């Protein structure tokens, strides 16, 4: 024997019934509740009829508010029944929602929800909770709140004054169009009111879209009242609520939301306006938690970048220092060990090229930095290197006579390494004093014949990182 089952009728005139107990509009699917055929017959069809016979008018037409029943269409397959809503009175000419605009449907849903028994209980719980808390005053139910323009108004379920602030409480017990929610948000924000939404239940996985609209806009917090919270309010003389919120758990590279739920008190709540202009009431500051985690990630990323950069800097400095030492070790052997210099110069050039510091083809190239290096390394080492001259006086006179472009490097580095004693030990200082005055006057005057050779400043900066800043400045500016 084939088991019987049911389907929904295809062409249905009435899509919803109104549950007068809760004030909610129920679709046929919601009314059936996923029950099997036997449960539908027993509890939905026969049960509804028994309620009507006993005078209980719970499920009615949302438009005319007359009794509705669950009927079925006859079809050939006797094991299949297609159910639909229809008026108990077959002579009723009401066509339900057909012909009503979206705004008219919304208006009816809102009005009927407010007339439901559950909504009445919510308003009673709100008022009881507020009256238990001495910080609330001017408590009113279903009283008009006039707009600042004096023309429009809202009628919150319950309103009151709390510590100098006007509070509006609205019970979100049924599906509501988004424009209705945002209109209320804008109204209370415009009128400097604080808005508290109250939910039917706090199972976030079961939230409808309109409840998500409020929950996520409310910093991922939702509240409700129960007989238990009312009792707590009366016991502690503080307005108690049940709160559910999402808390972002830090997973290192990302956050994962977890659900938290507990009893909170109205004086523990925070009120502000979001970045998009939504007035919010919340217990846990989800946005602040996310921002703190993002800030931590930024700081950790920056610290990691700094550490990586420091490691890179240390490695580069070690590489550069090795290059400097290799260059100096080779240069001081010139020209005494010319064959060795010539042999080792080519591979050293390759290493310098890779580090971004090109060298001339030959160490003693006439248009290269030989005399600049000779002046700088001799001052650094305290002995004349890079040539066959015997002392600093001889080197100084040679540079003055033949390589004036290296005099500035020689002068700055000799002063930096304090080599005046070595200079005086070998040479005619009276003669050198005259020459010194000559080139200093030339520097002050900007004489091009004595101008420093700047072609190799980048190489000198690399080889002599300890050199004073004077070395890279115009002599006229230093001596003025």
Secondary structure, DSSP 8 states (H G I E B T S, - for coil): ----EEEE-SS-S--EEEETTTTEEEEHHHHHTT--HHHIIIIIIIHHHHHHHTT---EE-TTT--BEEEEEE--S-TTEEEEEEEESSTT----TTTT--HHHHHHHHHHHHHHSHHHHHHHHHHHHHHHHSTTEEEEEES--EE-TTSS-EE--SEEEEETTEEEEEEEE-S---HHHHHHHHHHHHHTT-EEEEEES---GGG--HHHHHHHHHTTTEEEE--HHHHHHHHHHTS-EEEEEEEEEEE-SSSEEEEEEEEEEEGGG-EEEE-TTS-EEEESS-HHHHHHHHHHHHHHHHHHHHHHHHHHHHHHHHHHHHHHHHHHHHHHTTTTTTHHHHHHHHHHHHHHHHHTT----SSTT-TTSSHHHHHHHHHHHHTS--SSS--SHHHHHHHHHHH-GGGHHHHHHHHHHTT-HHHHHHSS-HHHHHHHHHHHHHHHHHT-GGG----TTHHHHHHHTTTS-GGGGS-HHHHH-
